Amino acid sequence: MYPEKIRSRWWYLLPILFGLIGSIIAYFAIRRDDMIKARTCICIAVVSFGILGGIISYFILRKQHPARAKLFLYIGVIISAITILLELSIGVTENFEQEFSVNV
């Protein structure tokens, strides 16, 4: 495996600003140096895609098809919740253990 370098947290802005394309760029740019941040960038994009996609589709479809609008909103929220749970179980907990350990 490659030696890990400390990467800036500014990489999280790429998936927030540019969505899935930004997260793929961030993932391939930092995956060899910091795999936890690379996976987190992918999860940030999927969560923002699920939430924003659900909200946008709800507001577009709410007058013509209210049942379908609610369905799309719920699907977006469910996708976001699953992604958050996966990220907590896979990547973020490793980062917490490294940064906040106490030596007595």
Backbone torsions as a table, in degrees:
resi	resn	phi	psi	omega
1	MET	NA	159.2	-178.2
2	TYR	-81.9	149.1	175.9
3	PRO	-67.4	142.4	-177.1
4	GLU	-87.6	134.3	172.2
5	LYS	-108.6	154.0	176.7
6	ILE	-80.4	122.1	178.9
7	ARG	-103.8	151.8	-178.1
8	SER	-70.1	154.1	176.1
9	ARG	-80.4	-3.2	175.4
10	TRP	-65.0	-19.1	178.0
11	TRP	-63.7	-22.3	178.9
12	TYR	-67.9	-21.1	179.0
13	LEU	-70.7	-28.8	-178.6
14	LEU	-60.5	-49.7	176.9
15	PRO	-70.4	-27.6	178.7
16	ILE	-68.8	-42.9	-176.8
17	LEU	-81.7	-35.2	-172.9
18	PHE	-117.5	6.8	173.3
19	GLY	68.6	-138.6	-174.8
20	LEU	-65.3	-37.5	179.0
21	ILE	-65.4	-42.8	177.5
22	GLY	-64.4	-35.9	179.4
23	SER	-71.2	-35.4	177.2
24	ILE	-66.7	-41.4	177.5
25	ILE	-62.7	-46.2	-179.9
26	ALA	-64.2	-39.0	-179.6
27	TYR	-61.4	-49.5	-177.9
28	PHE	-72.0	-23.8	178.8
29	ALA	-76.4	-35.6	-174.0
30	ILE	-115.6	5.6	-174.6
31	ARG	-64.2	-31.4	-178.9
32	ARG	-80.4	-23.5	-177.9
33	ASP	-94.8	-39.6	-177.6
34	ASP	-147.6	93.5	-174.9
35	MET	-67.9	-31.5	-179.7
36	ILE	-65.1	-45.4	178.0
37	LYS	-67.7	-32.6	178.5
38	ALA	-65.5	-44.7	177.5
39	ARG	-66.7	-35.7	178.6
40	THR	-65.0	-36.2	177.2
41	CYS	-62.1	-41.0	177.3
42	ILE	-63.6	-43.8	-178.3
43	CYS	-68.1	-34.6	176.3
44	ILE	-60.9	-43.1	-179.7
45	ALA	-65.9	-41.1	-179.0
46	VAL	-68.3	-40.1	178.4
47	VAL	-64.4	-47.2	179.8
48	SER	-65.6	-35.8	176.7
49	PHE	-64.7	-42.8	179.9
50	GLY	-66.3	-45.8	-178.5
51	ILE	-68.9	-51.6	-178.3
52	LEU	-65.9	-39.3	178.1
53	GLY	-63.3	-41.5	178.2
54	GLY	-65.8	-42.9	-179.7
55	ILE	-67.7	-45.2	-179.7
56	ILE	-63.7	-44.7	179.7
57	SER	-66.6	-31.9	177.0
58	TYR	-63.7	-47.6	-178.0
59	PHE	-70.4	-28.0	177.4
60	ILE	-74.0	-41.8	-172.8
61	LEU	-97.2	-0.4	-170.3
62	ARG	-66.5	-27.6	-178.7
63	LYS	-87.9	-40.3	-177.9
64	GLN	-80.6	-44.9	-175.6
65	HIS	-134.1	80.5	-176.4
66	PRO	-63.5	-34.6	-179.9
67	ALA	-68.2	-41.3	178.7
68	ARG	-68.3	-35.2	178.9
69	ALA	-63.6	-43.8	178.2
70	LYS	-65.3	-38.1	178.8
71	LEU	-61.3	-46.2	179.3
72	PHE	-64.2	-38.3	177.6
73	LEU	-63.8	-44.4	179.2
74	TYR	-65.3	-39.2	177.8
75	ILE	-62.7	-42.3	177.8
76	GLY	-62.0	-41.8	178.9
77	VAL	-67.6	-40.1	179.6
78	ILE	-65.5	-42.7	177.6
79	ILE	-61.3	-41.7	179.1
80	SER	-65.3	-42.4	-179.4
81	ALA	-65.4	-41.3	178.3
82	ILE	-63.6	-41.1	179.4
83	THR	-65.3	-40.4	178.2
84	ILE	-64.3	-42.9	178.1
85	LEU	-63.9	-40.5	177.1
86	LEU	-64.1	-41.3	-179.8
87	GLU	-66.0	-39.8	178.1
88	LEU	-65.9	-34.8	-178.6
89	SER	-81.8	-24.2	-175.9
90	ILE	-100.2	-52.0	-164.8
91	GLY	-116.5	-42.6	-169.8
92	VAL	-69.6	-33.9	-178.0
93	THR	-64.9	-32.4	176.2
94	GLU	-64.5	-38.3	-179.8
95	ASN	-68.3	-39.4	178.2
96	PHE	-63.2	-40.7	-177.8
97	GLU	-67.1	-33.5	-179.8
98	GLN	-73.9	-41.6	-172.3
99	GLU	-83.1	-28.4	-170.6
100	PHE	-116.1	28.6	177.8
101	SER	-81.0	146.3	-177.4
102	VAL	-114.9	126.2	176.3
103	ASN	-97.2	122.3	-178.5
104	VAL	-107.4	NA	NA
